[in-house]
Amino acid sequence: MIRLENIHRYFQVGEQTVHALNGITLAINKGEYVSVMGPSGSGKSTLLNVIALLDKPSSGHYLLNNLDVTQRSDDELAKVRRENIGFVFQFFHLIPRLSAAENVEMPMILAGIAVKERKRRVIQALASVNLQDRSAHRPDQLSGGQLQRVAIARAMIMRPEILLADEPTGNLDSKSGLEIIELLENLNKQGVTLMIITHDQIVGNRAQRQIQIVDGQLK
């Protein structure tokens, strides 16, 4: 499903060149549950952004479902991303003025899905994360755990095969964090390929496979 071949990513910071990813070769199969761990500045988020098609590698090849996406245009990448990948972030990234239901609905609006189908899917998605009674609430009316549940419902509303989570428990207390991890794991049990970036060893160790990254290299 996901195959990275000798991926390098360089950033220019002033006169200094930062080698964020250094020869990454990695394969993740359909339905796997993988965690990526490493210290700050190790390249975790850069790796996630490359896999998420939010950033392009400086060299190497990235194959997603046997499609080489390395040299695709931004429009092509946006289409591939929309159809294959969902995202959950540490800071939720919900739109403050929209209700929970409207936040979940937004990706479908951008994809041009009909209103009736959108409404049906939103009801199902919020029920799946136990927030059907909070559908009209705005983000400032929800707890941190509820915000992350809305973010997960939004991430899954286009039914992606891959879910990428970047520090999904980073802003939550331990009880809410465990509930979110269990929710993500339940999606994996339903066949979604799950990749979690985390500093938390306890969270990382729950995955079926743990990947360590240090100084842009896999260990």
N, C-alpha and C positions, 0 to 999 in steps of 0.2 A: 504494500500500500504506500508507505513512505520510504523512500530510499535516497539517502544523501551519499554522494561520492566525492571524497576529497574536497570538501567545502572549506573555503577560506573567506574571511570577511575582514577587510581593512577599513579603518576610519582615520581620517586626517584631523588631528586636533592641534591647531596652530602649525608648528613646524614638525610636530611629532606624528609618526604613523603608529596607530594602535592596531595590533593584530588580534582582533576579538575572537575569531574562530580560526583554528590552525589545523587544517587537514582533517576535518570531521567526516568520518564514514560511519553511517548508521542506517539500520533497517528496522522499521516498525511494522509488524504485520497487522492485518485487519483484526479488530477485536481485542488487541493487547491493552494492558493497563501498565503504563510506564511512568516512573517518576524521574525527574532530572534534578540533581542536587549539586551544590557547590557553593563556595564562598562568594561574597559580593565581588562583582567585577570579573567573575570566572568565565562569563560568556553565556550564562543560562538564558537570559532574556533575548540576547542576539540570536541564539539558536532557535528559540521559540518564534521570533519574528520572521526568520527565514522559512521555517516550516509553515508558518501561518500565511506566507506570501505577502507579508507586510514589508519585507526587506529583501533585497536581492543579494546573493553572494557575489563576492569579487571574482571568484573563480570556482570551478568544480561544477557538478551537475546535481540537480534535484529532480527526482522522478516521483510523481504523485499518481498513483493508479496507472503506472507505466507511461504516463505522459511527462515528457521532459519540459518542466515549466521554467527552466533557468532563463531562457531568452524570450519569454513571452512578453507581449505589450502590457501596459498597466490595465487596459480595458479587459484583455483576456484573463489576466490574473484576478481581477475583481470578480469576473464571472465564475472562474474555477473556485475561488475562495467562497463566494456566496453559496455555491452548490455543494461544497464538500466539507467546510470547516466552520465550527462554532467556537466562540471565545468567551472565557470567563476571566475577569481581571480582579486584582486586589481591591481597586477603588470603584468597582461596580460600573462606572461610566453610564449611568442612567441619565435621561434628560429630565431636569428638575421640574419643569412646568407640566410634564405629561404624567398621567396616572400610570399605575402598574400595568394595566391592560394596554394602554397606548404605547408604553415602552416596549412591551412584548410584541405588539403588532407592527412596529416600525420596519423591521426587515422585510416583512411581507408587502408593505406599501411600496418600498423601494424596488421590490421584485415584480410589482405589477399584479399581485394576486387579487382576485375579486373580493369585494367587501364581505359577502356572505361566507365565503371560505375562511377569510381572515378571522371573522368573529367566532366561527366554530373552533378554529385552531387555538385561538387565545383562551377560550373557556377551558379547553382540554389541557392546555399548557399550564395555566394557573392552578388547575385542579391537581395536576401531576406533582406540583411543588407545595401543595396544601395552602394555597393563597387565594382560593376562589372568593373568600370573604374580604379580601383586601384589594380587589381589582380596581376600585375607584380611588384608592389612596395614592397620593403623590409621594415621591421618595422621602421628603422631609417628614412624612407621617408614618414611616416604617422603620423598624429596627435594622441593625446591621445584618443580622441573619436573614431577615425578610428581604432586604435589598439584594443580597446575593442570590436568594431564591428567584427573585424577579429576573436577575441577570442570567441565571441558568435557563429559565423558561425562554427568555429572549434568544439565548445562544442556540437552543434546540428547536426553535420554531420553524426553521427551514429544513429540519430533519437531516442535519449533516451526519456524515459517517465518522467524522473526527471531531473530538472536543478537546481544545487546548485550554488549560487552566493555569494562569500565572499567579502564584501565591494566593489561591482562592480563600484561604483562611487567615490571611495576614492581618486583616482589620477586625477579626471576630474574637469573642471570648471562646474559651475552650469548648463549652457546651455547644454553642452555635457552630463553631468550626467543625466539630465531630458530625453534627447533623448535615452540614454541607458536604463533607467528604463522603458520608454514607449515601447521600443523594447522587453524587457524581458516580460512585461505585455501582449504584443501582442502574444508572444509564449504561455503564460498561457491561453489566450483566445482561442488558438487553441487546448487546451487540455493538455499541458505540466504542470506537477506539479512543482511549482516554490517555492524555499525556498531561502530567502535573509538574509544574516548576515550583519548587519549594525550598525554603531554608530549614524547614521543620523536619528533623530526622524521623520523628514519630509518624508524621504524615507520609513522608517519602517511603518509609519501610513497609507501608501498607500495600504498595504497588506490587504487582506480580514480577516486575523487573525494575531494578534501580540502576540508573546511569549517573556516574560521577563526572563532572566537568571541572577542570582546573586549568587556568591560564589558556582557555580556548581549546583545550584538548580533552578528549574522553580518556578516562582512566579505568 
